[in-house]
Amino acid sequence: MSVRRRNRVSLYMETAGLELPESRSRETMTRTPVHIAPDAICLDRPFILTQEHLLVVGMPYLYTQGSYIAAVRLLGISEADNVLYLELQELGSDRLFSASWNLEYEGEYYLWTLADLPTLMTSTK
């Protein structure tokens, strides 16, 4: 992880008065999202392409689903019956929609992804 990337995440966490759990086992993180605050969640999944796998309400992301790509803002995060729901707003049209993910799914096929610009800019794949 680059120093610049680490500092940006650390700065957000520090400003918001939040801390990532020190002991995050791979198994625990892939099965359970860590609610850092009411408006922030850490979800270590391959389709969450953000710094430290952190999703924060109010922040912009790039959403992709198949050939559909849109700049979106995360409006809300909720969880019910092992399903994570993300409420999103398309920035270009203000269209509201939701993306959901079954937290018990362990396969390698993903219907959608969310990415932040710093992660996309430093991606080597």
C-alpha positions as CSV (number, residue, x, y, z in Angstrom):
1,M,0.0,0.0,0.0
2,S,1.4,3.4,-0.9
3,V,2.1,6.0,1.7
4,R,-0.3,8.4,0.0
5,R,-3.2,5.9,0.0
6,R,-2.6,4.9,3.6
7,N,-2.5,8.5,4.7
8,R,-5.8,9.4,3.0
9,V,-7.6,6.5,4.7
10,S,-5.9,7.2,8.0
11,L,-6.9,10.9,7.7
12,Y,-10.6,10.0,7.1
13,M,-10.6,7.6,10.0
14,E,-8.9,10.0,12.3
15,T,-11.2,12.9,11.3
16,A,-14.3,10.8,11.8
17,G,-12.9,9.4,15.1
18,L,-13.0,5.8,13.8
19,E,-10.6,2.9,14.0
20,L,-10.4,-0.3,12.0
21,P,-10.3,-3.4,14.1
22,E,-6.6,-4.4,14.7
23,S,-7.2,-8.1,14.4
24,R,-9.2,-8.8,11.2
25,S,-9.0,-12.4,10.2
26,R,-9.6,-13.1,6.5
27,E,-12.4,-15.5,7.3
28,T,-14.2,-13.1,9.6
29,M,-13.9,-10.2,7.1
30,T,-15.2,-12.2,4.2
31,R,-18.2,-13.4,6.0
32,T,-19.2,-10.4,8.1
33,P,-19.0,-6.7,7.3
34,V,-17.5,-4.6,10.1
35,H,-19.7,-1.6,10.9
36,I,-17.2,1.1,11.9
37,A,-19.8,3.7,12.3
38,P,-23.5,4.2,11.4
39,D,-22.3,5.7,8.0
40,A,-19.2,3.5,7.4
41,I,-18.6,-0.2,6.8
42,C,-15.6,-2.3,6.0
43,L,-16.4,-5.2,3.6
44,D,-13.4,-7.3,2.4
45,R,-14.8,-8.7,-0.8
46,P,-13.1,-8.7,-4.2
47,F,-15.9,-6.5,-5.8
48,I,-15.4,-3.7,-3.2
49,L,-12.5,-1.8,-4.9
50,T,-12.0,0.9,-2.3
51,Q,-9.2,1.9,0.1
52,E,-9.2,-0.6,3.0
53,H,-12.5,-2.0,1.5
54,L,-14.2,0.9,3.3
55,L,-17.6,2.2,2.2
56,V,-18.7,5.5,3.5
57,V,-22.2,7.1,3.2
58,G,-22.1,10.3,1.1
59,M,-19.0,9.4,-0.8
60,P,-18.9,9.0,-4.6
61,Y,-18.0,5.7,-6.2
62,L,-17.9,4.1,-9.7
63,Y,-20.6,1.4,-10.0
64,T,-20.4,-1.3,-12.6
65,Q,-22.9,-4.1,-13.4
66,G,-22.2,-5.9,-16.7
67,S,-21.8,-3.2,-19.3
68,Y,-23.6,-0.6,-17.2
69,I,-21.2,1.9,-15.6
70,A,-22.2,4.9,-13.5
71,A,-20.8,7.5,-11.1
72,V,-22.9,7.0,-7.9
73,R,-23.1,8.4,-4.4
74,L,-23.7,5.9,-1.5
75,L,-26.8,7.1,0.3
76,G,-27.3,4.3,2.8
77,I,-26.1,1.0,4.1
78,S,-28.4,-1.6,5.7
79,E,-28.3,-5.3,6.5
80,A,-31.1,-7.8,7.0
81,D,-31.2,-11.6,7.0
82,N,-27.5,-11.9,5.9
83,V,-28.1,-9.6,2.9
84,L,-26.3,-6.3,2.7
85,Y,-28.2,-3.5,0.9
86,L,-26.5,-0.3,-0.5
87,E,-28.8,2.6,-1.5
88,L,-27.2,4.4,-4.4
89,Q,-27.9,7.6,-6.4
90,E,-26.6,8.0,-9.9
91,L,-24.8,11.3,-10.1
92,G,-25.7,12.1,-13.7
93,S,-29.5,11.6,-13.4
94,D,-30.2,11.5,-9.6
95,R,-31.8,8.1,-10.3
96,L,-32.1,6.1,-7.0
97,F,-31.4,2.3,-7.0
98,S,-30.1,-0.3,-4.6
99,A,-27.5,-3.0,-4.9
100,S,-27.6,-6.1,-2.6
101,W,-25.3,-8.8,-1.7
102,N,-25.9,-12.1,0.1
103,L,-23.2,-12.3,2.7
104,E,-23.3,-16.1,2.8
105,Y,-22.4,-16.4,-0.9
106,E,-18.8,-17.7,-1.2
107,G,-18.5,-18.1,-5.0
108,E,-16.3,-16.2,-7.4
109,Y,-19.0,-14.6,-9.7
110,Y,-20.0,-11.1,-8.9
111,L,-22.9,-9.1,-10.4
112,W,-21.6,-5.6,-9.5
113,T,-18.6,-3.7,-8.2
114,L,-18.0,-0.4,-6.4
115,A,-14.7,1.4,-6.8
116,D,-13.3,4.7,-5.6
117,L,-11.0,6.8,-7.8
118,P,-7.8,6.5,-5.7
119,T,-8.0,2.7,-5.9
120,L,-8.7,2.7,-9.7
121,M,-5.8,5.1,-10.2
122,T,-3.3,2.8,-8.4
123,S,-4.7,-0.5,-9.7
124,T,-2.2,-2.6,-11.6
125,K,-4.6,-5.2,-12.9
